[in-house]
Amino acid sequence: MIPRVIHEHQRVGWFELFYDLVIVATVGYAAHSFAHHPTWAFGFWICAWVLVMFVLWSLTTINHNLFPGDYTWRRLLGLGQMMALVVGALGMVADEGLSSAAGFGGMGVAFACGAALYVVPLVRRMGDSPTTWLVAVCAVAGSIVLLGGTALHDPVGWGPTDRAPYLLAVGVGIIGAGLFVAVGRLPALGDDEHLTERLGQLVIIVLGETFVSLMSALGGKPEIPNPLFMVLTFVVVFAVWSLYFSSVVPAGMPSGPWRLRAWYVMHWPLMFGAVGAAAGFSMVMLIPFGDEGTAATANWTTAPLAFVMAALAVITWIGAGRITPQVRLHLFVVGTLVVLAVVDEFWTKTTANWEIAAGAVVVAADAYVSRRLDVPDRTSAALASAGVDPAGTD
């Protein structure tokens, strides 16, 4: 087991938060595109896109963790990365707009800027740990593969003979593998509290994207077609926020490299589920309650919520090191959401609005019950921090 070294807490910089806004903007753009083309195939592509964004975000965030400080060279590389990322999103997410070749080029440049974030410290002898070298080599190799995809991309567009998507998967996979190994070594190299805080900030900004989708869907409408689902959207987002920041964040990062890696990776399906649910609610918001049109969008709400709750269950399980009552409750909710999605897909088509509402209520109930289950743990922690033995209190 890699020893956990206590570091002075690193304050999150303003540039890091600015960078998060660009990442979430590209994810939000994908969610809006999905709302206009809700198909399983496009949903799978959005899932892959969120993974690519999570890898790129991790590449930049871990660099801040390993090399704390405000450097001009990092700001310039970050600026180039953000501009290239916007071009990549415009070319790769939607069918119309910039060409997919421009999208591949943008993503290649974005990851190349991320690779330079590790090359510069090595050149300037700011740190030469094996972890830094590992991430630098993987990032450079992955960026070369991604840039190669631009040259091999079929100018006609996506197709079965196009090799660029495979190169995208290979390039991101190489970079992701290096980061996966590095995450398990962070407690001995960087400020793990800083990384926990950065993940929490990313989660809360992604949740905020739901309200952007909501207002974009309702903008210009003389009335709200489905007020109930607007209320349920706020309730669900609040419930997910409560579950994460009341249970996951206070527990902190788990010990042990493999547990830490699994805990970190599970934030990807959490992000994807949140983005998918935002798109789903923005769709049903435009359909009056009771209208059969909600049947076409029911799965795009309950299925992403199942992703969110499954991710929260695994993250809570890993953080606690055991299956707690909260984990069992989360898994029960996941099963309920899956049943609701299956029922809508294969049996009922006219009661989808009730199924969506039921899924939202179940998630909200989970948040309330989990909060109550946390009370004994919070009380014990408070007593322990005050120097009082919880077992000796009445």
C-alpha positions as CSV (number, residue, x, y, z in Angstrom):
1,M,0.0,0.0,0.0
2,I,1.3,3.5,-0.9
3,P,1.7,5.6,2.2
4,R,-0.6,8.6,2.6
5,V,1.5,11.7,3.1
6,I,0.0,14.8,4.8
7,H,0.4,17.8,2.6
8,E,-0.5,21.4,3.3
9,H,-3.9,22.0,1.8
10,Q,-3.8,23.5,-1.7
11,R,-6.3,26.2,-2.3
12,V,-8.3,25.8,-5.6
13,G,-7.2,28.5,-8.0
14,W,-9.6,30.8,-9.9
15,F,-8.2,29.5,-13.2
16,E,-9.2,26.0,-12.3
17,L,-12.8,27.1,-11.8
18,F,-12.7,29.0,-15.1
19,Y,-11.4,25.9,-16.8
20,D,-14.3,23.9,-15.3
21,L,-16.8,26.2,-17.0
22,V,-15.4,25.4,-20.5
23,I,-15.5,21.6,-19.7
24,V,-19.1,21.8,-18.6
25,A,-20.1,24.0,-21.5
26,T,-18.9,21.3,-23.9
27,V,-20.7,18.6,-21.9
28,G,-23.8,20.8,-21.9
29,Y,-23.6,21.2,-25.6
30,A,-23.6,17.4,-25.9
31,A,-26.7,17.2,-23.6
32,H,-28.6,19.8,-25.8
33,S,-27.7,17.9,-28.9
34,F,-29.0,14.7,-27.3
35,A,-32.2,16.4,-26.4
36,H,-32.8,17.0,-30.1
37,H,-31.8,13.5,-31.2
38,P,-32.8,11.1,-28.4
39,T,-31.6,7.7,-29.7
40,W,-29.8,4.9,-28.0
41,A,-26.9,5.2,-30.5
42,F,-26.5,8.9,-29.9
43,G,-26.8,8.3,-26.2
44,F,-23.9,5.9,-26.3
45,W,-21.8,8.5,-28.2
46,I,-22.7,11.1,-25.5
47,C,-21.6,8.6,-22.9
48,A,-18.2,8.2,-24.7
49,W,-17.9,12.0,-25.1
50,V,-18.4,12.5,-21.3
51,L,-15.6,10.0,-20.7
52,V,-13.3,11.9,-23.1
53,M,-14.1,15.1,-21.2
54,F,-13.5,13.4,-17.9
55,V,-10.1,12.1,-19.0
56,L,-9.1,15.6,-20.3
57,W,-10.3,17.3,-17.1
58,S,-8.4,14.7,-15.0
59,L,-5.2,15.3,-17.1
60,T,-5.3,19.0,-16.3
61,T,-6.5,18.7,-12.7
62,I,-3.9,16.2,-11.6
63,N,-1.3,18.5,-13.0
64,H,-2.5,21.2,-10.7
65,N,-2.4,18.6,-7.9
66,L,1.2,17.6,-8.6
67,F,2.5,21.1,-9.3
68,P,0.6,23.6,-7.2
69,G,1.0,27.2,-8.1
70,D,0.0,29.8,-10.6
71,Y,2.3,29.7,-13.6
72,T,2.1,31.7,-16.8
73,W,3.0,28.7,-18.9
74,R,0.1,26.7,-17.5
75,R,-2.3,29.6,-18.1
76,L,-1.2,29.8,-21.7
77,L,-1.5,26.1,-22.3
78,G,-4.8,26.0,-20.5
79,L,-6.1,28.8,-22.8
80,G,-5.0,26.9,-25.9
81,Q,-6.6,23.8,-24.6
82,M,-9.9,25.5,-23.9
83,M,-10.1,27.0,-27.4
84,A,-9.2,23.7,-29.1
85,L,-11.8,21.9,-26.9
86,V,-14.6,24.2,-28.1
87,V,-13.6,23.5,-31.7
88,G,-13.5,19.8,-30.9
89,A,-16.9,19.8,-29.4
90,L,-18.5,21.8,-32.2
91,G,-17.1,19.3,-34.8
92,M,-17.6,16.0,-33.0
93,V,-20.8,16.2,-31.0
94,A,-23.4,17.4,-33.6
95,D,-24.1,16.3,-37.2
96,E,-24.3,19.8,-38.4
97,G,-21.8,22.7,-38.0
98,L,-18.0,22.2,-38.1
99,S,-16.6,19.2,-39.9
100,S,-15.7,16.1,-37.8
101,A,-12.2,16.5,-39.1
102,A,-12.0,19.9,-37.5
103,G,-13.3,18.2,-34.3
104,F,-10.6,15.6,-34.3
105,G,-8.0,18.2,-34.9
106,G,-9.4,20.3,-32.0
107,M,-9.3,17.3,-29.6
108,G,-5.8,16.4,-30.7
109,V,-4.6,19.9,-29.9
110,A,-6.5,20.0,-26.6
111,F,-4.8,16.8,-25.4
112,A,-1.5,17.9,-26.8
113,C,-1.8,21.0,-24.6
114,G,-2.6,18.7,-21.7
115,A,0.5,16.7,-22.4
116,A,2.7,19.8,-22.5
117,L,1.5,20.5,-18.9
118,Y,3.6,17.6,-17.9
119,V,6.5,18.1,-20.3
120,V,7.2,21.7,-19.2
121,P,7.8,20.8,-15.5
122,L,10.1,18.0,-16.6
123,V,12.1,20.3,-18.8
124,R,12.2,23.0,-16.0
125,R,13.2,20.3,-13.5
126,M,10.2,21.1,-11.3
127,G,9.7,17.4,-10.5
128,D,10.7,14.1,-12.1
129,S,8.8,11.5,-10.1
130,P,8.0,8.2,-12.0
131,T,4.4,9.2,-11.9
132,T,5.1,12.5,-13.7
133,W,7.1,10.6,-16.3
134,L,4.4,8.0,-16.7
135,V,1.6,10.6,-17.3
136,A,3.8,12.7,-19.6
137,V,4.8,9.7,-21.8
138,C,1.2,8.4,-22.0
139,A,-0.2,11.9,-22.7
140,V,2.3,12.6,-25.5
141,A,1.7,9.2,-27.1
142,G,-2.0,9.5,-26.9
143,S,-1.9,13.0,-28.4
144,I,0.1,11.8,-31.3
145,V,-2.5,9.1,-32.0
146,L,-5.3,11.6,-31.7
147,L,-3.6,14.0,-34.1
148,G,-3.0,11.1,-36.5
149,G,-6.8,10.5,-36.5
150,T,-7.2,13.9,-38.1
151,A,-5.2,12.8,-41.2
152,L,-6.9,9.4,-41.4
153,H,-10.4,10.7,-41.0
154,D,-12.8,10.1,-43.9
155,P,-13.7,13.6,-45.3
156,V,-17.2,12.3,-46.1
157,G,-17.9,11.8,-42.4
158,W,-18.5,9.0,-40.1
159,G,-18.6,5.6,-41.7
160,P,-17.7,1.9,-41.3
161,T,-14.3,2.4,-43.1
162,D,-13.4,5.5,-41.0
163,R,-10.4,4.6,-38.8
164,A,-10.4,7.9,-36.9
165,P,-13.0,6.9,-34.2
166,Y,-10.8,3.9,-33.4
167,L,-7.8,6.1,-33.0
168,L,-9.8,8.4,-30.8
169,A,-10.5,5.4,-28.5
170,V,-6.9,4.3,-28.6
171,G,-5.5,7.7,-27.9
172,V,-7.8,8.5,-25.0
173,G,-7.3,5.0,-23.7
174,I,-3.6,5.4,-23.5
175,I,-3.9,8.7,-21.7
176,G,-6.6,7.3,-19.4
177,A,-4.4,4.3,-18.5
178,G,-1.6,6.6,-17.4
179,L,-4.0,8.7,-15.3
180,F,-5.5,5.6,-13.8
181,V,-2.2,4.5,-12.5
182,A,-1.3,8.0,-11.3
183,V,-4.5,8.4,-9.3
184,G,-3.6,5.5,-7.1
185,R,-0.2,7.2,-6.3
186,L,-1.6,10.7,-5.5
187,P,-1.8,10.4,-1.7
188,A,2.0,10.1,-1.6
189,L,2.6,12.9,-4.2
190,G,-0.1,15.5,-4.0
191,D,-2.8,17.1,-1.9
192,D,-5.7,14.5,-1.9
193,E,-8.0,17.0,-0.2
194,H,-7.5,19.4,-3.2
195,L,-8.5,16.6,-5.6
196,T,-11.6,15.7,-3.5
197,E,-12.6,19.4,-3.6
198,R,-12.1,19.6,-7.3
199,L,-14.3,16.6,-8.0
200,G,-17.0,18.1,-5.8
201,Q,-16.8,21.4,-7.8
202,L,-17.1,19.5,-11.1
203,V,-20.1,17.6,-9.8
204,I,-21.9,20.7,-8.6
205,I,-21.2,22.5,-11.9
206,V,-22.5,19.5,-13.9
207,L,-25.6,19.5,-11.8
208,G,-26.0,23.2,-12.5
209,E,-26.1,22.4,-16.2
210,T,-29.6,20.9,-15.5
211,F,-31.0,24.4,-14.9
212,V,-29.3,25.7,-18.1
213,S,-31.1,23.0,-20.0
214,L,-34.3,23.7,-18.2
215,M,-34.2,27.4,-19.1
216,S,-33.1,26.8,-22.7
217,A,-36.1,24.4,-23.2
218,L,-38.6,26.9,-21.7
219,G,-37.1,30.0,-23.1
220,G,-39.7,31.9,-25.3
221,K,-42.6,29.8,-24.2
222,P,-45.8,31.7,-23.1
223,E,-46.4,29.2,-20.4
224,I,-44.8,26.1,-18.7
225,P,-46.3,23.0,-20.4
226,N,-45.4,20.7,-17.6
227,P,-45.1,22.6,-14.2
228,L,-44.9,19.3,-12.3
229,F,-41.8,18.1,-14.0
230,M,-40.2,21.5,-13.5
231,V,-40.7,21.1,-9.8
232,L,-39.5,17.5,-9.9
233,T,-36.3,18.6,-11.8
234,F,-35.4,20.9,-8.9
235,V,-36.2,18.2,-6.4
236,V,-34.1,15.5,-8.1
237,V,-31.1,17.9,-8.6
238,F,-31.3,18.9,-4.9
239,A,-31.6,15.2,-3.9
240,V,-28.5,14.2,-5.9
241,W,-26.6,17.2,-4.5
242,S,-27.6,16.2,-1.0
243,L,-26.5,12.6,-1.5
244,Y,-23.1,13.5,-2.8
245,F,-22.2,16.4,-0.5
246,S,-23.7,14.9,2.6
247,S,-22.1,11.5,2.3
248,V,-19.3,11.3,-0.3
249,V,-17.4,14.5,0.3
250,P,-17.3,14.3,4.1
251,A,-15.9,10.8,3.9
252,G,-13.0,12.0,1.7
253,M,-10.8,9.8,-0.5
254,P,-10.5,6.1,0.4
255,S,-7.2,4.6,1.3
256,G,-5.5,2.0,-0.9
257,P,-4.5,2.6,-4.5
258,W,-7.1,0.3,-6.1
259,R,-9.9,1.5,-4.0
260,L,-8.9,5.1,-4.7
261,R,-8.8,4.4,-8.5
262,A,-12.2,2.7,-8.5
263,W,-13.7,5.6,-6.4
264,Y,-12.3,8.2,-8.8
265,V,-13.4,6.4,-12.0
266,M,-17.0,6.0,-10.8
267,H,-17.4,9.8,-11.1
268,W,-17.6,9.3,-14.8
269,P,-21.0,7.4,-14.8
270,L,-22.1,9.9,-12.2
271,M,-21.4,12.8,-14.6
272,F,-22.9,10.9,-17.6
273,G,-26.1,10.1,-15.7
274,A,-26.5,13.7,-14.5
275,V,-26.0,15.0,-18.1
276,G,-28.5,12.5,-19.4
277,A,-31.1,13.2,-16.8
278,A,-30.7,17.0,-17.5
279,A,-31.5,16.3,-21.2
280,G,-34.4,14.0,-20.3
281,F,-36.1,16.5,-18.0
282,S,-35.6,19.3,-20.6
283,M,-37.5,17.1,-23.1
284,V,-40.4,16.1,-20.8
285,M,-40.7,19.7,-19.6
286,L,-42.2,20.6,-23.0
287,I,-44.9,17.9,-23.0
288,P,-48.1,18.5,-21.0
289,F,-48.6,16.0,-18.1
290,G,-50.8,13.1,-19.3
291,D,-49.8,13.5,-22.9
292,E,-48.7,10.2,-24.5
293,G,-45.6,12.0,-25.9
294,T,-43.9,11.5,-22.6
295,A,-43.6,7.8,-23.4
296,A,-40.9,8.6,-26.0
297,T,-38.8,10.4,-23.4
298,A,-39.4,8.4,-20.2
299,N,-36.3,6.2,-20.6
300,W,-34.1,9.2,-21.2
301,T,-35.0,10.3,-17.6
302,T,-35.2,7.1,-15.6
303,A,-32.2,5.3,-17.2
304,P,-29.8,8.2,-16.6
305,L,-31.0,8.5,-13.0
306,A,-30.3,4.8,-12.5
307,F,-26.7,5.6,-13.7
308,V,-26.5,8.4,-11.1
309,M,-27.7,6.3,-8.2
310,A,-25.6,3.3,-9.2
311,A,-22.5,5.5,-9.2
312,L,-23.4,7.0,-5.9
313,A,-23.9,3.5,-4.5
314,V,-20.5,2.3,-5.6
315,I,-18.7,5.5,-4.5
316,T,-20.3,5.3,-1.1
317,W,-19.5,1.6,-0.8
318,I,-15.8,2.2,-1.7
319,G,-15.5,5.2,0.6
320,A,-17.0,3.3,3.6
321,G,-15.2,0.1,2.8
322,R,-18.3,-1.9,3.4
323,I,-22.0,-2.2,2.3
324,T,-23.7,0.4,4.6
325,P,-27.5,0.9,4.9
326,Q,-27.1,3.9,2.5
327,V,-25.5,1.6,-0.1
328,R,-28.4,-0.9,0.2
329,L,-30.9,1.9,-0.2
330,H,-29.1,3.3,-3.2
331,L,-29.1,-0.1,-4.9
332,F,-32.9,-0.6,-4.1
333,V,-33.5,2.8,-5.9
334,V,-31.4,1.6,-8.8
335,G,-33.5,-1.5,-9.2
336,T,-36.7,0.5,-9.0
337,L,-35.5,2.9,-11.7
338,V,-34.5,0.0,-13.9
339,V,-37.9,-1.6,-13.5
340,L,-39.7,1.6,-14.3
341,A,-37.6,2.0,-17.5
342,V,-38.2,-1.6,-18.6
343,V,-42.0,-1.3,-17.9
344,D,-42.2,1.8,-20.0
345,E,-40.1,0.2,-22.8
346,F,-42.0,-3.1,-23.2
347,W,-45.4,-2.7,-21.5
348,T,-47.0,0.6,-20.9
349,K,-46.8,3.6,-23.2
350,T,-49.5,5.9,-21.8
351,T,-48.4,6.1,-18.2
352,A,-44.9,7.2,-18.8
353,N,-45.5,10.5,-17.1
354,W,-46.3,8.7,-13.9
355,E,-43.2,6.5,-14.2
356,I,-41.0,9.5,-14.5
357,A,-42.7,11.1,-11.5
358,A,-42.3,7.9,-9.5
359,G,-38.6,7.7,-10.4
360,A,-38.1,11.3,-9.2
361,V,-40.0,10.7,-6.0
362,V,-37.9,7.6,-5.2
363,V,-34.7,9.5,-5.7
364,A,-35.9,12.3,-3.4
365,A,-37.0,9.7,-0.8
366,D,-33.5,8.1,-0.9
367,A,-31.9,11.5,-0.2
368,Y,-34.2,12.1,2.8
369,V,-33.8,8.6,4.3
370,S,-30.0,8.6,3.7
371,R,-29.8,12.0,5.5
372,R,-31.6,10.4,8.5
373,L,-29.3,7.4,8.4
374,D,-26.2,9.7,8.5
375,V,-27.3,11.3,11.8
376,P,-25.7,8.7,14.1
377,D,-22.4,8.8,12.1
378,R,-22.3,12.6,12.2
379,T,-23.1,12.7,15.9
380,S,-20.3,10.2,16.6
381,A,-17.8,12.1,14.5
382,A,-18.7,15.3,16.3
383,L,-18.2,13.7,19.7
384,A,-14.9,12.1,18.6
385,S,-13.6,15.5,17.3
386,A,-14.5,17.0,20.7
387,G,-12.5,14.3,22.5
388,V,-15.6,12.5,23.8
389,D,-16.0,8.7,23.5
390,P,-19.3,8.1,21.6
391,A,-19.6,4.7,23.3
392,G,-19.6,6.3,26.7
393,T,-22.5,8.7,26.1
394,D,-26.1,8.0,26.9
